[in-house]
Amino acid sequence: MASFLERFHSFRLSGRQIFKSTPRTIMICIYAAIFLLFASINVLFLLMSTAYLSPLEIFLNIVIPGVIVVGFAAVLLSQRYWLIPVLIISQILFSVFGAHSGLQLIAPGSAMHRQLEVLGTIGIVSVLLGCVLFSVVIRSQGARYFRAHNELAMAAEIHRALVPPIHKTDRSFEIYGISVPSGEVGGDLVDVAGDGDSWTGYVADVSGHGVSAGLLMAMFKTAVRTGVKNAPTSELLGEVHRALYPLKTPNMFATVGALQWTGTFNLTLAGHLPLLHYVQSCGEVREYPALDPPWGILADQTFHSMEVVCQAGDILILLTDGLTEVVDRSGKEMGIAPLKEVLCRSASQKLPELFNSMRATALNFGKQHDDQTMLIVRCL
């Protein structure tokens, strides 16, 4: 008995959660479908009747029972069971006081009347059986959807915990990092590990979207933080590759841009967009292109690094292609050039404002379809 009550309570909670989490437009479609289904049943009942009905009576005999059935559906979905007696009384009152003309169009018991009753009964049974079958399918698929919805919500929470905004300043640098996912769960990662004397900042763009991309992103962050040390970024990515390659599916990979400070800047780009380097002394933006293919493409990979020389006032930016691959209505891709122009024009802004300016340029060009992530480092 206790087990039954627990299952019933769990069922009630899950039903209430499904009702609350379903979008309003979907609920309107569900109610409309229920109304139309029972309106068709009411039409069949009227066809079986031998009495004449005025247009108003036809309208009321179709609409009012349909509305009452929709009310029952709303009560069951929202679990407001105290309204059931109200609906039952409404149905009884309509059945008792509903106006019907006494004029008979077809003689009761005639061959035509019997044929209409048979055809109407077959139609009603067919509609109800179809409704039952649809309910079984929708119930099973709804349970699968709810489980997937819960898993996606949990993954989104994990993603927000693993990829929080970063904004910190020490005696030598101001660092700002942020990722704006395109969906519930992003596949982009931005992180900074270490202290002011030695730190590693990186941006990774995992292939695909959803839970699988989010899981690989979480494993990637864990592996990087476990392996962070003063060795060059090329060796760090090599260690991460050896640790995670056997654990991922063959079709998954990531583009990675890693920037390490150990007294000088060490840069590794694996299939990633170029590092943007704003040089304050000459007011221009330089690009450092990738030297290696994306991380995780091959079973045996090595990575290379390069040195980046910065002066006070310079800005270094690692970003993902969600900011450069936006397209306008004609299908033209924006590219990286407009972002470089914004960087030159807005380099004096605070780093969060600089990110907003660059992202606004992308959003003004086209709709966001991919995660938009950026790591910005200003040399002080």
C-alpha positions in Angstrom: 0.0 0.0 0.0 2.8 2.4 0.9 4.5 1.6 -2.4 1.3 2.3 -4.3 0.9 5.6 -2.6 4.5 6.6 -3.3 4.0 5.8 -7.0 0.8 7.7 -7.1 2.4 10.7 -5.4 5.3 10.5 -7.9 2.8 10.3 -10.8 1.0 13.4 -9.5 4.3 15.3 -9.2 5.5 14.4 -12.7 2.1 15.3 -14.2 2.1 18.7 -12.5 5.7 19.3 -13.7 4.8 18.3 -17.2 1.8 20.7 -17.1 3.9 23.6 -15.8 6.8 23.0 -18.2 4.7 22.7 -21.3 4.7 26.0 -23.4 1.4 27.8 -23.5 1.1 27.5 -27.3 1.4 23.7 -27.0 -1.3 23.6 -24.3 -3.6 25.7 -26.5 -3.0 23.2 -29.4 -3.8 20.3 -27.0 -7.0 21.9 -25.8 -8.1 22.7 -29.4 -7.4 19.1 -30.5 -9.5 17.8 -27.6 -12.4 20.2 -28.4 -12.4 19.3 -32.1 -12.2 15.6 -31.3 -15.3 15.7 -29.1 -17.0 18.2 -31.4 -16.8 15.5 -34.2 -18.3 13.0 -31.8 -21.2 15.4 -31.0 -21.8 15.8 -34.7 -22.1 12.1 -35.1 -24.6 11.9 -32.2 -26.7 14.7 -33.8 -26.7 12.8 -37.1 -28.1 9.8 -35.3 -30.9 12.0 -33.9 -34.3 12.0 -35.6 -35.3 15.5 -34.2 -35.0 18.8 -36.1 -32.5 21.2 -34.6 -32.2 24.9 -35.3 -28.8 26.4 -36.2 -28.5 27.8 -32.7 -29.3 24.4 -31.2 -26.8 22.7 -33.4 -24.2 25.2 -32.3 -24.9 24.8 -28.6 -25.0 21.0 -28.8 -21.6 21.0 -30.4 -19.8 23.8 -28.6 -21.0 23.4 -24.9 -20.2 19.7 -24.5 -16.8 20.3 -26.2 -16.0 23.1 -23.8 -17.0 20.9 -20.8 -14.7 18.1 -22.0 -11.9 20.6 -22.5 -12.6 21.7 -18.9 -12.2 18.1 -17.7 -8.9 17.9 -19.6 -7.6 21.1 -18.0 -8.6 19.9 -14.5 -6.9 16.6 -15.0 -3.7 18.2 -16.4 -3.5 20.8 -13.7 -4.7 18.4 -11.0 -7.3 20.8 -9.7 -9.7 18.0 -9.0 -12.0 20.1 -6.8 -13.5 21.6 -10.1 -14.7 18.2 -11.3 -18.1 18.4 -9.5 -18.7 21.8 -11.1 -18.1 20.3 -14.5 -20.4 17.3 -13.8 -23.2 19.6 -12.7 -22.7 21.7 -15.8 -23.0 18.6 -18.0 -26.2 17.4 -16.2 -27.8 20.9 -16.4 -27.1 21.1 -20.1 -28.5 17.5 -20.7 -31.7 18.3 -18.8 -32.4 21.8 -19.9 -30.9 21.8 -23.4 -33.5 22.9 -25.9 -34.6 20.3 -28.5 -37.3 20.6 -31.1 -40.1 18.1 -31.1 -40.3 17.9 -34.9 -39.1 14.5 -36.2 -37.3 14.5 -39.5 -37.1 10.7 -39.8 -39.5 8.3 -38.4 -38.0 6.5 -35.4 -37.3 2.8 -36.1 -37.4 3.3 -39.9 -34.7 1.8 -42.1 -33.0 5.2 -42.6 -33.0 5.8 -38.9 -31.4 2.4 -38.2 -28.8 3.0 -40.9 -27.9 6.4 -39.4 -27.6 4.8 -35.9 -25.3 2.1 -37.2 -23.1 4.5 -39.2 -23.0 6.9 -36.3 -22.1 4.2 -33.8 -19.3 3.0 -36.1 -18.0 6.5 -36.4 -18.1 7.2 -32.7 -16.3 3.9 -31.8 -13.7 4.6 -34.5 -13.0 8.1 -33.2 -12.7 6.9 -29.6 -10.4 4.0 -30.5 -8.3 6.4 -32.5 -8.2 8.7 -29.5 -7.2 5.9 -27.2 -4.3 4.8 -29.5 -3.1 8.4 -29.9 -3.2 8.8 -26.1 -1.1 5.7 -25.6 1.5 6.9 -28.1 1.5 10.5 -26.7 1.7 9.2 -23.1 4.8 7.0 -23.9 6.5 9.7 -26.0 5.6 12.3 -23.4 7.3 10.3 -20.7 10.4 10.1 -22.9 10.2 13.8 -23.6 9.9 14.6 -19.9 12.9 12.4 -19.1 15.0 14.1 -21.8 13.7 17.5 -20.7 14.9 16.8 -17.1 18.3 15.6 -18.4 18.7 18.7 -20.6 17.8 20.9 -17.7 20.3 19.2 -15.5 23.0 19.5 -18.2 22.2 23.2 -18.5 22.7 23.6 -14.8 26.0 21.8 -15.0 27.1 23.9 -18.0 26.3 27.2 -16.1 28.3 25.9 -13.1 31.3 24.9 -15.3 31.4 27.9 -17.6 30.7 31.0 -15.3 31.7 34.5 -16.5 35.3 35.4 -15.6 36.5 38.8 -14.7 39.6 39.4 -12.6 42.5 41.8 -12.4 46.0 41.4 -10.9 49.0 43.6 -11.0 49.8 42.7 -14.7 46.6 41.8 -16.4 42.8 42.3 -16.6 41.1 39.1 -17.8 37.5 38.7 -18.9 35.9 35.6 -20.3 32.3 34.7 -21.1 30.3 32.2 -23.1 26.7 32.9 -24.4 25.3 29.5 -25.5 22.9 29.3 -28.5 20.7 26.7 -26.7 20.1 25.1 -23.3 23.5 23.4 -23.2 26.5 25.0 -24.9 29.6 23.3 -26.3 31.9 26.2 -25.8 34.3 26.5 -22.9 36.2 29.4 -21.5 38.4 29.1 -18.4 41.4 30.5 -16.7 43.5 28.3 -14.3 46.4 29.5 -12.2 47.4 32.6 -10.3 49.0 35.9 -11.3 52.5 34.6 -11.7 51.6 31.7 -13.9 48.2 31.1 -15.5 46.6 29.5 -18.5 43.5 30.8 -20.2 41.8 28.9 -23.0 38.7 28.8 -25.2 37.5 25.5 -26.6 34.7 24.9 -29.1 33.4 21.3 -28.9 31.8 19.9 -32.1 28.0 19.6 -32.0 25.5 20.8 -29.4 23.5 19.5 -26.5 24.3 17.0 -23.8 27.1 15.1 -25.5 29.0 18.3 -26.3 28.5 19.5 -22.8 29.8 16.3 -21.3 33.0 16.4 -23.4 33.4 20.0 -22.5 33.2 19.1 -18.8 35.8 16.4 -19.2 38.1 18.7 -21.2 38.0 21.4 -18.4 38.7 18.8 -15.8 41.6 17.4 -17.7 43.1 20.8 -18.4 42.9 21.9 -14.7 44.4 18.6 -13.6 47.3 19.0 -16.0 48.0 22.7 -15.7 51.6 23.4 -15.0 54.5 25.5 -16.4 55.0 23.3 -19.4 54.0 25.0 -22.8 50.4 24.9 -23.9 51.4 22.4 -26.7 52.4 19.8 -24.1 49.3 20.5 -22.0 47.0 19.9 -25.0 49.0 16.7 -25.8 48.4 15.4 -22.3 44.7 16.2 -22.4 44.4 14.5 -25.8 46.0 11.3 -24.5 43.7 11.3 -21.5 40.4 12.0 -23.3 40.8 10.6 -26.8 39.9 7.0 -25.8 36.8 8.3 -23.9 35.1 10.3 -26.7 33.2 9.2 -29.8 35.2 9.2 -33.0 33.1 12.0 -34.6 33.7 14.5 -31.7 36.5 17.0 -31.6 37.2 20.5 -30.4 39.0 23.6 -31.7 41.1 25.1 -28.9 42.9 28.3 -28.3 45.2 28.3 -25.3 47.2 31.3 -23.9 49.7 30.8 -21.1 51.6 33.3 -19.1 54.8 32.3 -17.3 56.7 35.6 -17.7 56.1 35.5 -21.5 53.0 34.5 -23.5 52.8 31.1 -25.0 50.1 30.4 -27.5 48.7 27.2 -29.0 45.9 27.2 -31.6 44.4 23.8 -32.6 42.1 24.4 -35.6 40.9 27.5 -33.8 40.2 31.1 -35.0 43.3 33.4 -35.0 44.3 35.1 -31.9 43.5 38.8 -32.2 46.3 41.0 -30.8 45.5 44.7 -30.5 48.9 46.6 -30.5 48.3 49.9 -28.7 51.5 51.5 -29.9 50.4 51.4 -33.6 46.6 51.1 -33.2 46.4 47.9 -35.3 45.2 44.4 -34.9 47.5 41.5 -35.7 46.4 37.9 -36.2 48.1 34.7 -35.1 46.8 31.8 -37.2 46.4 28.2 -36.1 49.3 25.8 -36.5 47.6 22.5 -35.8 44.3 20.7 -36.7 41.5 20.6 -34.2 42.0 18.6 -31.0 40.7 15.1 -31.1 40.8 14.7 -34.9 43.5 12.0 -35.0 44.4 9.3 -32.6 48.1 10.4 -32.4 48.4 14.2 -32.3 51.1 16.7 -31.4 50.6 20.4 -30.9 52.8 23.4 -31.4 53.2 26.7 -29.6 54.4 30.2 -30.4 55.5 33.2 -28.3 53.4 36.4 -28.3 55.1 39.6 -27.2 52.9 42.2 -25.6 53.3 45.7 -24.2 51.3 47.6 -21.7 47.9 48.5 -23.2 47.8 45.6 -25.6 44.8 43.4 -25.8 44.7 39.7 -26.7 41.4 38.0 -27.7 40.5 34.4 -28.2 37.0 33.9 -29.7 34.8 31.1 -31.2 33.3 31.0 -34.6 29.8 31.6 -33.3 30.8 35.3 -33.5 32.3 35.2 -37.0 30.0 32.7 -38.8 26.7 34.6 -38.4 25.1 35.2 -41.8 22.8 37.9 -43.0 19.5 37.4 -44.9 21.3 36.8 -48.2 23.4 34.1 -46.7 26.7 36.1 -46.5 29.0 35.3 -43.7 30.3 38.2 -41.6 33.8 36.9 -41.0 36.4 38.3 -38.5 37.2 41.7 -40.2 34.2 43.6 -38.6 35.3 42.4 -35.1 38.8 43.6 -35.7 37.4 47.0 -36.7 35.4 47.1 -33.4 38.5 46.2 -31.4 40.5 49.0 -32.9 37.7 51.5 -32.4 36.7 50.3 -28.8 40.0 49.2 -27.3 39.7 51.8 -24.5 36.4 50.4 -23.3 36.1 48.2 -20.2 36.5 44.5 -21.1 32.8 43.6 -20.6 31.8 46.6 -22.7 34.3 45.6 -25.4 32.8 42.1 -25.5 29.2 43.6 -25.7 30.3 45.9 -28.6 31.9 43.0 -30.6 28.9 40.7 -29.9 26.4 43.5 -30.9 28.2 43.8 -34.2 27.7 40.1 -34.8 24.0 40.2 -33.7 23.3 43.2 -35.9 24.7 41.3 -38.9 22.8 38.1 -38.3 21.0 35.8 -35.8 23.0 33.8 -33.3 23.0 30.1 -34.3 26.1 29.0 -32.4 27.7 29.6 -29.0 29.5 32.9 -28.8 32.5 32.8 -26.5 35.4 35.2 -25.9 38.5 35.4 -23.7 39.9 38.9 -23.4 43.3 39.8 -21.8 44.5 43.4 -21.4 48.1 44.0 -20.4 48.3 46.6 -17.7 
